[in-house]
Amino acid sequence: MMRLERRHESSRTALVLAPIGAIVFTMAISALLVLWAGAPVGRTYALLLQGGFGSVFAWSETLTRAIPLILTGLAATVAFKARLFNIGAEGQLFAGALAAVAVGGMHGGTGFELSPWLLFPLMMLAAAVAGALLLLGPALMKNKLGVDEVVTTLLINFIVLLGVSALLDGPMKDPSAMGWPQSVSLQSDLELGKLVAQTRVHTGLLWAVSLAVMVWAIFKYTVLGFDIRAVGANARAAVFAGVPVTRTVVMVALLSGALAGLAGAIEVAGRTSYVTLDMSPGYGYTGIAIAMLAGLHPLGVIAAGVFVAGVLVGADTMSRAVGVPTYIADVIVAASLVAVLVATLLTQYRVRMK
């Protein structure tokens, strides 16, 4: 009979090596699928790495894809740290994107006829507020009524996407899009600049990295960060210790939702310039996997976001060259998440045979 016995103390070395070992294990498991597809494993993985990290163009595409993933990963990290399981980052991303376009692209493209220096921060603020308010309701429902936030945030995603569809075919539709369901475009002055000439990577990467550092500093150096960790560890004990649980949950919801909303605004301002239903291939859901891969560490989210983005980008090159379906990238990301969860569990518990 097998049972789990809690370790008295987790080794720091084990905590560092757990994600690495999980990724190695994942690549070994995924190799079986590559062999099943009739492709050489070595060449397939080489093409995967080359497509994601093998050139300036590959790096630029990887970093461009990583920007929204880092931001949604941070949104999940903040919420999960307080045991507020935000599954609604996808809807919050779209809400932020719509709010950004509503401020910076509507009204005949004049954006309220304000200066871009004033309009850009208003646009970002609107996106952050839209994402924050979308999570605030489920957070309060959980705290006051005991309603499961996993269900409410997940269902809100579908409501938001249906709302986006209605708006893109209605009042926010671009009349010059020849019937295609997309919003009007942002003013060109409101678009983010390029970090590298003749590539798609934009200054949103600096936003994402800066926000990751900010979240890390909040966790490490502020009273709010302590309160978040306390509520996440044991909410009832936190109440007895004097931690304002309701206020902490509200702050967590506002910060997590705002980060996801900013992901939408930055994606619009940096890459698409308008909103469409396919602007996000599941960034909000992938952000959950990134947060878990990073062990809910804000700085680790940067590395995890770049890794996942590289796998997704490299899968396109790999698929064209050896004929392995691009869905292998989704398998690698999903298997990595499961492997990391198991590896993390084993750093906290040891297996005993009885």
N, C-alpha and C positions, 0 to 999 in steps of 0.2 A: 504494500500500500504506500502511496506517495502523499506527502503533505508538505506544506510550506511553513517554514519557521522564520520569524522576523529576525533580521540581523540587528545586533545592538548598535552598530555604527556602519554606515556605508563608506567604502573607500573612495577617496577623491579620484584615484587612478581609475577605478572601476567605472565611476560616473563619466569620466572623459572617454574611456575606451568603449563604453556600451554603444553609443551611436555609430562609432566606426565599425565595430564588430557586426552590428545590425546591418549596415550597408553592405559589408562584405558578404554576409550570409544572404542578403537579398540578391546580390549579383550572381551568387552561385545558384540560387533557386531559379532566377530568371534565365540562366544559361540553359536550363532544361527546356524551357519554352522555345528558346532560340534553336536548339537542336531539333526540337519537334517540328519547327517550321522549315527545317532542312537547310539552315544557314550556318556558316562557320562562326563559332562563338568569339574567337579572338578578333576576327575582322569586324564582326558586328559591333562589339564593344569599342573597338578602335574608331570605327566610323561614328559611333554615338558620341564619344569624347571629342573627336575632331569636329563634328557638326556643332557641338555646343561650346567648345573652348579652343578649337584649333587654329583660329585666325582672328584678326581684328574684327572682321565682319561677324564671325561666329560669336565672339565676346559681346559685340554691340547688340546682337539680337538676344543673347542670353540675358544681358543686363536690362534690356528694354522689357523683356518678359518678366524679369525678377521684380521690377518696381511695384506693380500692384500686388504681387505675391508677398513681398515683404510687408506691405501695409496691412493686408488682410491677415497675415500671420501675426503681426503685432496686435491687431484687434482681437484675435482669438487668444493670444497670450495674456493680455490684460484681463479679459473676462474670465478665462479659465483659472487664472491665478487666484481669483476670489470665488471659484466654484460657481460662476455664472456662465453656464454653457451656451455661449452665443453661437448659434448655427445660422444666424441671419445675416452674415456679412455680405452675402451675395445681393440680397435686397438692399442693404444699406449702401453698398457700392453704387447700385443703380440710382438710388435716391440722391446720393451725393452728385452723381453725374448729371441728373436732371436739374438739380438745384443750381449747379454751376452754369449750365446752359441757360436756365431761366434768367439768371442774373447777367451773364456775359454774352448771350447770343440772341435773346429775344428782342422784341421791340424794333423790328426791322434791322437787326444787327447793330443797333446803336448802343445797346446795353445801358439804357437810361440816360444816354448822352453824358456820361461821366468820364473823367480822365481814367485811362488804364491804370495809373498808379493808385487810384482809389478803388476802381472797379475790380482789380485782381484780388486784393485782400477780401473784398466783400463777397466775391465769387467763392473763394476758398472757405470763408466763414459760413456762407449759406450751405455749402456741401457738408461741412462738419456738423452743423446744426441739424440738417436733414437726417444724416446717419445717426446722430446721437438721439434724436427724438424717437426714431424708429425702434431703438433698443430700450429706451427708458420705460415705455409701457410694459413690455414683458418682464423687465427687471422688478418694477414695482408690484406687478401681479404675483410674481414669485415671492417677493419679500412679505407682502401684506396678506395674500390670499392662498399662498402655497401652490400656485399654478405652475406646472412644469414648463420652464422656459425653453426647453429643447423643442417641445411641440409648438409653442407660440411663435418662436423666432423662425422655425422652419416653415410654418404655414404662411407667415408674413412674406417670405421670399416669393411665394407664388402670387400672393395678392399684389405685391409691388410689380412683378413682371407683367401681370395682366394690366395693371395701371399704366405701366410704361408703354405697352402695346397700344392701349387706347389713346394715350397722349401723342404717340408718334404717328398715329393715323388720324389725329384730330388737331387740337389747338397748337401743338408744338411741331407739327409736320412742316418740313422744308418744302415750300411750293416749287422750288427749282430742282427737286430730286427726281422728277419724272415718275412720280407715283411710288417711289421706293420709300418704305417706312423709316424715315430717319428725321432727327431733329434739325433745326437750323444750326448753323455753325457758329462757333465762337469768333469774336473779332480776332484778326491775326495778331493784334498787339497783346492779346491775352494768352497766346500760346507760349508754352515753355520753350526755351532755347535748346539747341543741340549741344551736347557735351563734346562730341567728336564729329567733325565735319563729314558730310556725305554718309552718315549713318542715322539710325533711328533713335539711338540712345540719347535721352534728354536730361535736363536738369532735375527732373522728378526723382532721379536716383539720389541726388543730394538731399532732397526732401525726405526720402525714405530712410536713408542712413541717419540723418539728423534726428528724425523722430524716434528711430530705434535707440539712439544714444539718450534721448530725452526720457523715454520710458524706462531705460535701465537706470538712469539717475533718480527717477521718481521711486522706483522699487528700492534702491539702495540707500538713498540719503534723505528721504522725506518721511514725515509722519503718515501721510497717505499711503506710501509704499508699505510701511509697517502694518497699517490697518488692513490693507488688502491681503497681505500674507496671513495675518491673524484670522481674518474672516474665512479665507480659503482653507486654513488648517483646521479650524473648528469654530463655527459661528456662535455656538452656545457658549463656549469658553470665552470667546471674544466679548460677548455681552457682559459676562461677570468681570472681565478685566477692564471694563469701561470703554471698550471700542464702540463708537457710534455705527452700528451695523447698517442701519438704513441709509445713513448719509454716505457710508463707504460704498454700498451697492449702487446708489445713485451716481456717485462719481465714477465708479467703474463702468457703468452703463454709458455714461456720457463720453468718457474717454475712448472706450472700445468702439462705440458706434461712430464717433467722430473720425477715428482712424480709418474705418472702412469707408465712410463717406468721402474722406480725402482721397482714398484710393480711386474712387470714381472720378472725382474732379481732376486729379493729376493724370489719369488715363485719357480723359477728354482733352485737357490742355496740352498734354505732351505727345499724344499719338494720333487720336482719331479726329479731334476738333468738333465732333458731333456725337450724339447718342444713337446707337442702334441696338436692337435686341441681341445681336451676336457680338457685342463689344467685349463681353466677358465670357470666356469658355469655362466658367466655373471657378473663377479666381477666389470667390468667397469660400467655397468648400475646400479648395486646395490649401487655403490659408490655415485651415484647421490642422491638416497634415503637417504643414510647415512648423506650426507652433509646437506640435508634439515632437517632431524630429529635433527641434531645438531645445527640448526639455523645458519649455516655457521660459527660456532665457532670451531677453530682447536682443542682445548682440548675436546670440546663436541663430536668431531668426534671419539675420542677413545672410549667413553662410548657408543655412537651409534653403532660403529662397533662391539663392544663386544656383545651388545644386539641383533643385527641382526644375528651375527654369532651363538649366543646361541640358537636363535629361529630356525635357519636352521639346526643346529646339533641336537637339542632336538627333532625336528620333526621326525627324523628317528626312535628314540626310541619310541616315542609316536605312530607312525604309526604301528610298529610291535606289540605293546601291545594291542591297542584298535581298530585297523583297520581303523583309520581316514587317508585319503590320505596325503602324505607329502606336497602336494600343499597348505595345510592350512598355512604353513609357508610363502609361497609367498603372500597369501592373507593377513596375519598379517602384513608383511612388507609394502605391497602396501597400505593397509588401514591405517596403522600408518602414512605413508607419507601424505595422503590426510587429515587425522585428524589433523596432526601437522600444515599443511598449513592453514587449516580453523581456528585452535586455534590461530595461530600467527596473522592471519588477524583480529581476534576479539580482540587481544591485542592492535591493532592500530586503529580499527574502532568500533563504537558501533551501534547496530541495532536500528533504529527508525521506529515506526509504524506511518504511516501518513494517 
